[in-house]
Amino acid sequence: MKSSHTARPDQNWLRALMFTIFGSTALVVSYFQLYFSHLGFSPAEIGYLYGIGPLISVFSNMFWSMASDKYKTVRKVMILLLGGQLITGILLANASSFGEVFVLVTLFYFFYYPVYPLSDTMAITTANKYGRNFTSIRVFGSIGYAFFALSIGYVLGSFGSEWTMWICISLAAVTLLISFQLRDQPAGSSSKMDLSGLWAILKRRDVLAFFGCVFLLAMGHRMNEAFLTITLKDLGASEGLIGWSLLISSVSEIPIFLLLSKYGNKYKELPLLTLAALMYTIRLLFMSISHTPAAVVLIQTMHSVTFGIFYVTAVRYITRLVPDNFRATGMALFTIVWSSSSGLLSGTLGGLLLELTGRQTFYLTAMSFALASLIGFGFQLLRTTTHRST
C-alpha cells in the first residue's frame, strides 16, 4: 500500500472530478428542462428530450464500460467521453429547432451518461487501493451538486436561461482538464473478462430481484427529478428558489453519506434498501398533495433518507454481488437500470401524464412505483430473514 502522501494526489484529483461531474448533473438533469422550455418546447416535447438520452445511454453505458473492462483503463475512456460532451455542448448552444436539439441531445447523452458508472468505478478501486471508503470520495459529488445547483440557479436567474449551454460547455472543459490528471487504478482481479461469466451472474435470482426493485424505485425517482423544476416553475418559484431547492436536497444527503461511510457496514443492505423505498413512497405522496413552492422545497430535505440511503447501499450491494473483473460493467448495468431505462419511460410517459392528467395524478403514479419497489425489497428481506432462521 502506498503512503498517504503518495495516495493524496490520486484521491484529490478524483474528488475534484466528482465535484465538477456532479455539478454538471445539477445543470443537465434540472436546468436543461428550463432551457428547453425557454426554446418554446411543450412538456411532452421536453419529456421526449429527457427520455431519448436514457434510451441511447442503454447502449453507450455498456459499450464504454465494457471497453473499459476489456482494455483495463477508465482514464482514457473518461477523456474521450468528456471531449465528446464538450463538442456536442458547443453544437447544442447553436441549435434552436426541436429536430436539431433532439439529434444533438441524443449525441450529448451518448457521451454524458457513461461518465457516472466509470467515475464510481474509479472511486471504488482507488478507495480500495488505499484502504478508504468509497463514500469519502463520492461525497464530493454531492458537495459539487449543491454548489452548482445554487450558483447556476442565480446565474440563470440573473442572465437568463439562454446561458445554460455555455455553463455546460465551461463545466465540460474544466472536467476534461481534470481528467488528464487522473491515474488508472487496476481492479483487484486481473483475470480476463468473460461475458459468459457475466451472464451467469445476471441470471441469479437475487441479482434479478435487486435490479427489478431498483427499476421500480428509479421510475418514481426519475419522474420527480425530470419534472421538479417544471413543477416549481408552475407553482411560481424563481430560478433562485429552484436553486435553493436543489441545494437543500444535495446538502441533505451529505451527512447521510458520511454516516453510512462510518457506520453503514454495521447494517445489512436489504433493510436499508427497504427503508429507502419506504421513504421514497412517503416523499412522493407528499409531493402529490403539495401546492406551494415552500412545501416542495421542504419535501426536498427527504432526499437524505431516500436517495442518500439508497445510493450508497446499492453500490455496496453491487460490489458484493458482482466480481471485481466485472466491476465497471456491473456499475454500468446499475446505471442502465437506475438512470437509462427508467429515465426513458419516466421522461416520455411522465411528460405525457403530466400534460394530460395534471400534477397530482403524475406524483401519485410516481408514488405507486416506489410502493411496488418497497413491496419487492420487503419480500426479499423477509425471504432472506426466513431462510437464515431455518
C-alpha positions as CSV (number, residue, x, y, z in Angstrom):
1,M,0.0,0.0,0.0
2,K,1.3,3.5,-0.8
3,S,1.8,6.1,1.8
4,S,-1.0,8.6,2.4
5,H,1.3,11.3,1.0
6,T,1.5,9.4,-2.3
7,A,-2.1,8.5,-2.3
8,R,-3.4,12.0,-1.7
9,P,-3.0,13.3,-5.3
10,D,-4.9,10.3,-6.7
11,Q,-7.8,10.9,-4.3
12,N,-7.8,14.7,-4.5
13,W,-7.9,14.8,-8.3
14,L,-10.7,12.2,-8.2
15,R,-12.6,14.3,-5.7
16,A,-12.2,17.3,-7.9
17,L,-13.6,15.2,-10.8
18,M,-16.6,14.2,-8.7
19,F,-17.2,17.8,-7.7
20,T,-17.4,19.0,-11.3
21,I,-19.1,15.9,-12.8
22,F,-21.9,16.0,-10.3
23,G,-22.0,19.8,-10.7
24,S,-22.9,19.2,-14.3
25,T,-25.6,16.8,-13.2
26,A,-27.4,19.7,-11.5
27,L,-27.3,21.5,-14.8
28,V,-28.2,18.7,-17.2
29,V,-30.9,17.0,-15.0
30,S,-32.6,20.1,-13.6
31,Y,-31.9,23.1,-15.7
32,F,-31.9,21.6,-19.2
33,Q,-35.7,21.3,-18.8
34,L,-36.0,25.0,-18.2
35,Y,-33.7,25.7,-21.2
36,F,-35.9,23.6,-23.4
37,S,-38.9,25.4,-22.1
38,H,-37.1,28.7,-22.9
39,L,-36.8,27.4,-26.5
40,G,-40.6,27.1,-26.6
41,F,-40.9,23.3,-26.3
42,S,-44.0,21.7,-24.8
43,P,-44.0,19.5,-21.6
44,A,-44.4,16.4,-23.9
45,E,-41.5,17.5,-26.2
46,I,-39.4,18.2,-23.1
47,G,-40.3,14.6,-21.9
48,Y,-39.1,13.2,-25.2
49,L,-35.8,15.1,-24.9
50,Y,-35.4,13.8,-21.4
51,G,-36.2,10.3,-22.4
52,I,-34.1,9.9,-25.6
53,G,-30.8,10.3,-23.7
54,P,-31.5,7.4,-21.4
55,L,-32.5,5.3,-24.4
56,I,-29.2,5.8,-26.2
57,S,-27.3,5.5,-22.9
58,V,-28.5,1.9,-22.5
59,F,-26.1,1.1,-25.3
60,S,-23.5,3.7,-24.6
61,N,-23.1,2.7,-20.9
62,M,-22.5,-0.9,-21.9
63,F,-20.2,0.0,-24.9
64,W,-17.9,2.3,-22.9
65,S,-17.9,0.3,-19.7
66,M,-17.2,-3.0,-21.4
67,A,-14.4,-1.2,-23.3
68,S,-13.0,0.0,-20.0
69,D,-13.1,-3.5,-18.5
70,K,-11.6,-5.0,-21.7
71,Y,-8.7,-2.6,-22.1
72,K,-8.2,-2.0,-18.3
73,T,-8.5,1.8,-18.4
74,V,-11.0,4.2,-17.1
75,R,-9.0,7.3,-17.5
76,K,-8.6,7.2,-21.3
77,V,-12.3,6.3,-21.8
78,M,-13.2,9.2,-19.5
79,I,-11.1,11.7,-21.6
80,L,-12.9,10.5,-24.8
81,L,-16.3,11.0,-23.1
82,L,-15.6,14.4,-21.8
83,G,-14.2,15.5,-25.1
84,G,-17.4,14.3,-26.8
85,Q,-19.5,16.3,-24.2
86,L,-17.6,19.4,-24.9
87,I,-18.0,19.2,-28.7
88,T,-21.7,18.3,-28.6
89,G,-22.4,21.0,-26.0
90,I,-20.9,23.6,-28.4
91,L,-23.2,22.4,-31.2
92,L,-26.3,22.4,-28.8
93,A,-25.6,26.0,-27.9
94,N,-26.2,26.9,-31.5
95,A,-29.3,24.8,-32.1
96,S,-32.9,26.0,-31.7
97,S,-35.3,23.8,-33.6
98,F,-36.8,20.7,-31.9
99,G,-35.3,18.4,-34.6
100,E,-31.8,19.8,-34.3
101,V,-31.9,19.7,-30.5
102,F,-33.3,16.2,-30.5
103,V,-30.4,14.9,-32.6
104,L,-27.7,16.8,-30.7
105,V,-29.1,15.9,-27.2
106,T,-29.0,12.2,-28.3
107,L,-25.3,12.6,-29.1
108,F,-24.6,14.5,-25.9
109,Y,-26.2,11.8,-23.8
110,F,-24.1,9.2,-25.6
111,F,-21.1,10.8,-24.0
112,Y,-22.8,12.0,-20.8
113,Y,-24.2,9.0,-19.1
114,P,-21.2,6.6,-19.1
115,V,-19.1,9.1,-17.1
116,Y,-21.0,8.3,-13.9
117,P,-20.5,4.5,-13.6
118,L,-16.9,4.9,-14.7
119,S,-16.2,7.6,-12.1
120,D,-17.8,5.4,-9.5
121,T,-15.7,2.5,-10.6
122,M,-12.6,4.6,-10.3
123,A,-13.7,5.8,-6.9
124,I,-14.3,2.3,-5.7
125,T,-10.9,0.9,-6.9
126,T,-9.0,4.0,-5.7
127,A,-10.7,3.8,-2.2
128,N,-10.0,0.0,-2.0
129,K,-6.3,0.5,-3.0
130,Y,-5.7,3.0,-0.2
131,G,-7.9,1.4,2.4
132,R,-10.5,4.2,2.3
133,N,-14.3,4.1,2.0
134,F,-15.9,4.8,-1.4
135,T,-18.2,7.4,0.2
136,S,-15.3,9.6,1.3
137,I,-14.6,10.3,-2.4
138,R,-18.2,10.2,-3.7
139,V,-19.4,12.8,-1.1
140,F,-17.5,15.4,-3.1
141,G,-20.0,14.8,-5.9
142,S,-22.8,15.8,-3.5
143,I,-20.9,18.9,-2.5
144,G,-20.4,19.8,-6.2
145,Y,-24.0,19.3,-6.9
146,A,-25.0,21.5,-4.0
147,F,-22.6,24.3,-5.0
148,F,-23.6,24.3,-8.7
149,A,-27.3,23.8,-8.1
150,L,-27.4,27.1,-6.2
151,S,-24.9,29.1,-8.2
152,I,-26.3,28.0,-11.6
153,G,-29.8,29.0,-10.4
154,Y,-28.6,32.5,-9.5
155,V,-26.6,32.9,-12.7
156,L,-29.5,31.8,-14.9
157,G,-31.9,34.0,-12.8
158,S,-29.7,37.0,-13.5
159,F,-28.6,36.4,-17.1
160,G,-31.4,34.1,-18.4
161,S,-31.9,30.5,-19.4
162,E,-30.1,31.1,-22.8
163,W,-26.8,30.8,-20.8
164,T,-27.5,27.2,-19.9
165,M,-25.4,25.6,-22.7
166,W,-22.4,27.9,-22.2
167,I,-22.3,26.9,-18.5
168,C,-22.5,23.3,-19.7
169,I,-19.5,23.9,-22.1
170,S,-17.5,25.5,-19.3
171,L,-18.0,22.6,-16.9
172,A,-17.2,20.0,-19.6
173,A,-13.9,21.9,-20.4
174,V,-12.9,22.1,-16.7
175,T,-13.7,18.4,-16.1
176,L,-11.8,17.4,-19.2
177,L,-8.7,19.2,-17.9
178,I,-9.0,17.5,-14.5
179,S,-9.4,14.0,-16.2
180,F,-5.9,14.4,-17.7
181,Q,-4.5,14.4,-14.1
182,L,-6.3,11.1,-13.1
183,R,-4.5,7.8,-12.7
184,D,-5.9,4.4,-13.6
185,Q,-6.2,2.0,-10.6
186,P,-6.3,-1.6,-11.7
187,A,-9.0,-3.8,-10.2
188,G,-8.1,-6.4,-7.6
189,S,-8.6,-9.2,-10.1
190,S,-6.5,-9.4,-13.3
191,S,-8.4,-12.3,-14.8
192,K,-9.6,-11.8,-18.4
193,M,-13.2,-10.6,-18.9
194,D,-15.5,-13.4,-19.9
195,L,-19.0,-12.5,-21.0
196,S,-20.4,-16.0,-20.2
197,G,-19.4,-15.4,-16.6
198,L,-21.3,-12.1,-16.6
199,W,-24.3,-13.7,-18.0
200,A,-24.2,-16.4,-15.2
201,I,-24.2,-13.6,-12.6
202,L,-27.2,-11.8,-14.3
203,K,-29.3,-15.0,-14.3
204,R,-29.1,-15.3,-10.5
205,R,-32.4,-14.7,-8.7
206,D,-31.0,-12.3,-6.1
207,V,-29.4,-10.2,-8.9
208,L,-32.6,-10.1,-11.0
209,A,-34.7,-9.3,-8.0
210,F,-32.4,-6.4,-7.0
211,F,-32.4,-4.9,-10.4
212,G,-36.2,-5.2,-10.7
213,C,-36.8,-3.4,-7.5
214,V,-34.2,-0.7,-8.5
215,F,-36.0,-0.2,-11.7
216,L,-39.4,0.4,-10.0
217,L,-37.8,2.8,-7.5
218,A,-36.0,4.6,-10.2
219,M,-39.3,5.2,-12.1
220,G,-40.6,7.2,-9.1
221,H,-37.3,8.9,-8.5
222,R,-36.8,9.9,-12.2
223,M,-40.4,11.2,-12.6
224,N,-39.8,13.6,-9.7
225,E,-36.4,14.5,-10.9
226,A,-37.3,15.1,-14.5
227,F,-40.2,17.5,-13.8
228,L,-39.3,19.0,-10.4
229,T,-38.1,22.3,-11.8
230,I,-41.1,22.5,-14.1
231,T,-43.4,21.8,-11.1
232,L,-41.7,24.6,-9.1
233,K,-41.8,27.0,-12.0
234,D,-45.6,26.3,-12.5
235,L,-46.1,27.0,-8.7
236,G,-44.5,30.4,-9.2
237,A,-40.9,29.7,-8.0
238,S,-38.0,31.8,-9.3
239,E,-34.7,30.3,-10.6
240,G,-33.1,31.3,-7.4
241,L,-35.6,29.3,-5.3
242,I,-35.3,26.4,-7.7
243,G,-31.5,26.5,-7.0
244,W,-32.2,26.5,-3.2
245,S,-34.5,23.5,-3.7
246,L,-31.7,21.6,-5.4
247,L,-29.1,22.8,-2.9
248,I,-31.2,21.6,0.0
249,S,-31.7,18.1,-1.5
250,S,-28.0,17.7,-2.2
251,V,-26.7,19.1,1.1
252,S,-29.2,16.8,3.0
253,E,-27.6,13.7,1.5
254,I,-24.0,14.6,2.6
255,P,-24.5,13.8,6.4
256,I,-26.2,10.5,5.4
257,F,-23.2,9.6,3.1
258,L,-20.8,10.4,5.9
259,L,-22.8,8.4,8.5
260,L,-23.1,5.4,6.2
261,S,-19.4,5.7,5.4
262,K,-18.6,5.3,9.1
263,Y,-21.4,3.0,10.3
264,G,-23.1,1.6,7.2
265,N,-21.2,-1.7,7.3
266,K,-22.9,-2.5,10.6
267,Y,-26.2,-2.9,8.8
268,K,-27.3,-5.3,6.2
269,E,-28.1,-3.9,2.7
270,L,-31.7,-5.2,2.3
271,P,-33.1,-3.5,5.4
272,L,-31.5,-0.2,4.3
273,L,-32.9,-0.5,0.8
274,T,-36.3,-1.3,2.2
275,L,-36.2,1.8,4.4
276,A,-35.1,3.9,1.4
277,A,-38.1,2.6,-0.6
278,L,-40.5,3.4,2.2
279,M,-39.1,7.0,2.5
280,Y,-39.5,7.4,-1.3
281,T,-43.1,6.3,-1.1
282,I,-43.8,8.9,1.6
283,R,-41.9,11.6,-0.2
284,L,-43.8,11.2,-3.5
285,L,-47.1,11.1,-1.6
286,F,-46.2,14.4,0.0
287,M,-45.4,15.8,-3.5
288,S,-48.8,14.8,-4.8
289,I,-50.6,16.9,-2.1
290,S,-48.2,19.9,-2.0
291,H,-49.5,23.2,-3.6
292,T,-46.8,25.8,-2.8
293,P,-43.1,26.2,-3.7
294,A,-42.2,26.3,0.0
295,A,-43.8,22.9,0.6
296,V,-41.9,21.4,-2.3
297,V,-38.6,22.8,-1.0
298,L,-39.3,21.4,2.4
299,I,-40.1,17.9,1.0
300,Q,-36.7,18.1,-0.8
301,T,-35.0,17.5,2.6
302,M,-36.2,13.9,2.4
303,H,-33.6,13.4,-0.4
304,S,-31.3,12.5,2.5
305,V,-33.3,9.4,3.7
306,T,-34.3,8.4,0.1
307,F,-31.5,8.8,-2.4
308,G,-28.8,9.2,0.3
309,I,-29.5,5.8,1.9
310,F,-30.4,4.1,-1.4
311,Y,-27.4,5.0,-3.5
312,V,-24.6,4.2,-1.1
313,T,-26.3,1.0,0.0
314,A,-27.0,-0.1,-3.6
315,V,-23.4,0.5,-4.7
316,R,-22.2,-1.6,-1.7
317,Y,-24.6,-4.4,-2.6
318,I,-23.4,-4.4,-6.2
319,T,-19.7,-4.8,-5.1
320,R,-20.8,-7.8,-3.2
321,L,-22.9,-9.3,-6.0
322,V,-20.5,-8.7,-8.9
323,P,-16.9,-9.9,-9.0
324,D,-14.0,-7.3,-9.4
325,N,-13.3,-8.1,-13.0
326,F,-16.9,-7.1,-14.0
327,R,-17.0,-4.0,-11.8
328,A,-17.2,-1.3,-14.5
329,T,-19.8,-3.4,-16.4
330,G,-21.7,-4.1,-13.2
331,M,-21.9,-0.4,-12.4
332,A,-22.9,0.3,-16.0
333,L,-25.8,-2.2,-15.6
334,F,-26.9,-0.4,-12.4
335,T,-26.7,2.9,-14.2
336,I,-28.8,1.5,-17.1
337,V,-31.5,0.4,-14.7
338,W,-31.3,3.4,-12.3
339,S,-30.9,6.1,-15.0
340,S,-31.3,4.9,-18.5
341,S,-34.3,2.6,-18.9
342,S,-36.2,4.3,-16.1
343,G,-35.3,7.7,-17.5
344,L,-36.6,6.8,-20.9
345,L,-40.0,5.7,-19.6
346,S,-40.3,8.4,-16.9
347,G,-39.4,11.1,-19.4
348,T,-41.6,10.1,-22.2
349,L,-44.6,8.7,-20.3
350,G,-44.2,11.2,-17.4
351,G,-44.3,14.2,-19.8
352,L,-47.5,13.0,-21.4
353,L,-49.0,12.1,-18.0
354,L,-48.2,15.5,-16.5
355,E,-49.6,17.3,-19.6
356,L,-52.8,15.2,-19.8
357,T,-53.8,14.4,-16.2
358,G,-52.1,17.1,-14.1
359,R,-49.5,17.2,-11.3
360,Q,-51.4,15.2,-8.6
361,T,-52.0,12.1,-10.7
362,F,-48.4,12.4,-12.0
363,Y,-47.0,12.2,-8.5
364,L,-49.4,9.5,-7.3
365,T,-48.3,7.4,-10.2
366,A,-44.7,8.0,-9.2
367,M,-45.6,7.0,-5.7
368,S,-47.1,3.7,-6.9
369,F,-43.8,2.8,-8.5
370,A,-42.0,3.4,-5.2
371,L,-44.6,1.4,-3.3
372,A,-44.1,-1.5,-5.7
373,S,-40.4,-1.3,-5.0
374,L,-41.0,-1.2,-1.3
375,I,-43.0,-4.4,-1.5
376,G,-40.3,-6.1,-3.6
377,F,-37.4,-5.2,-1.3
378,G,-39.6,-6.1,1.7
379,F,-40.3,-9.5,0.2
380,Q,-36.6,-10.1,-0.4
381,L,-35.8,-9.1,3.1
382,L,-38.5,-11.4,4.5
383,R,-37.3,-14.3,2.4
384,T,-33.7,-13.8,3.4
385,T,-34.6,-13.5,7.1
386,T,-36.8,-16.6,6.9
387,H,-34.0,-18.6,5.0
388,R,-31.4,-17.5,7.6
389,S,-33.6,-18.6,10.6
390,T,-34.3,-22.1,9.1
